[in-house]
Amino acid sequence: VKCKEEGIEGSVFIMVTIEKNGSVSNPRILKHVNPLLENEALRIIKILPKFVPGKLKGTIVRVDVVVPIHFKL
């Protein structure tokens, strides 16, 4: 609500690790915009469902991915 009142928008880029079981861990903000947007982006990352884990030569592996989250009013 505060972002809407102040007209704050932008994109937050978060790097996360997709674990072997598909869960998301170790979120790291790569591009800082505004603390309010960053906190909301981290909240969104924490509620993501499990992903399909990565594979390398048939073996399930941990994978780092960058997730862009765009906030637009």
C-alpha positions as a Python dict, from the first residue, in 0.01 Angstrom:
ca = {
    (1, 'V'): (0, 0, 0),
    (2, 'K'): (280, 242, 89),
    (3, 'C'): (449, 178, -247),
    (4, 'K'): (126, 262, -424),
    (5, 'E'): (83, 583, -225),
    (6, 'E'): (441, 693, -299),
    (7, 'G'): (441, 573, -662),
    (8, 'I'): (732, 334, -608),
    (9, 'E'): (790, 81, -883),
    (10, 'G'): (1082, -103, -1036),
    (11, 'S'): (1244, -442, -1081),
    (12, 'V'): (1414, -652, -817),
    (13, 'F'): (1648, -930, -929),
    (14, 'I'): (1693, -1212, -681),
    (15, 'M'): (1931, -1506, -716),
    (16, 'V'): (1807, -1825, -552),
    (17, 'T'): (1929, -2181, -531),
    (18, 'I'): (1696, -2457, -647),
    (19, 'E'): (1782, -2752, -426),
    (20, 'K'): (1788, -3117, -532),
    (21, 'N'): (1437, -3161, -388),
    (22, 'G'): (1305, -2859, -583),
    (23, 'S'): (1280, -2622, -287),
    (24, 'V'): (1404, -2263, -307),
    (25, 'S'): (1685, -2153, -74),
    (26, 'N'): (1947, -1886, -18),
    (27, 'P'): (1771, -1582, -173),
    (28, 'R'): (2013, -1296, -253),
    (29, 'I'): (1912, -959, -391),
    (30, 'L'): (2123, -869, -695),
    (31, 'K'): (1963, -538, -790),
    (32, 'H'): (1850, -302, -516),
    (33, 'V'): (1565, -62, -591),
    (34, 'N'): (1377, 21, -272),
    (35, 'P'): (1364, -163, 63),
    (36, 'L'): (984, -192, 42),
    (37, 'L'): (1001, -363, -298),
    (38, 'E'): (1291, -582, -188),
    (39, 'N'): (1101, -704, 119),
    (40, 'E'): (795, -785, -92),
    (41, 'A'): (1009, -968, -350),
    (42, 'L'): (1166, -1179, -73),
    (43, 'R'): (819, -1254, 65),
    (44, 'I'): (709, -1373, -279),
    (45, 'I'): (1018, -1593, -318),
    (46, 'K'): (950, -1761, 18),
    (47, 'I'): (600, -1873, -89),
    (48, 'L'): (696, -2012, -430),
    (49, 'P'): (601, -2376, -488),
    (50, 'K'): (870, -2637, -544),
    (51, 'F'): (1047, -2636, -881),
    (52, 'V'): (1158, -2926, -1097),
    (53, 'P'): (1521, -2972, -992),
    (54, 'G'): (1804, -2936, -1243),
    (55, 'K'): (1982, -3231, -1401),
    (56, 'L'): (2336, -3263, -1526),
    (57, 'K'): (2417, -3580, -1719),
    (58, 'G'): (2120, -3754, -1559),
    (59, 'T'): (2211, -3657, -1202),
    (60, 'I'): (1990, -3419, -1003),
    (61, 'V'): (2191, -3110, -902),
    (62, 'R'): (2149, -2779, -720),
    (63, 'V'): (2107, -2483, -957),
    (64, 'D'): (2141, -2108, -903),
    (65, 'V'): (1887, -1903, -1099),
    (66, 'V'): (1803, -1533, -1119),
    (67, 'V'): (1437, -1446, -1071),
    (68, 'P'): (1331, -1100, -1192),
    (69, 'I'): (1028, -954, -1015),
    (70, 'H'): (876, -644, -1175),
    (71, 'F'): (658, -406, -974),
    (72, 'K'): (450, -178, -1196),
    (73, 'L'): (168, 57, -1095),
}
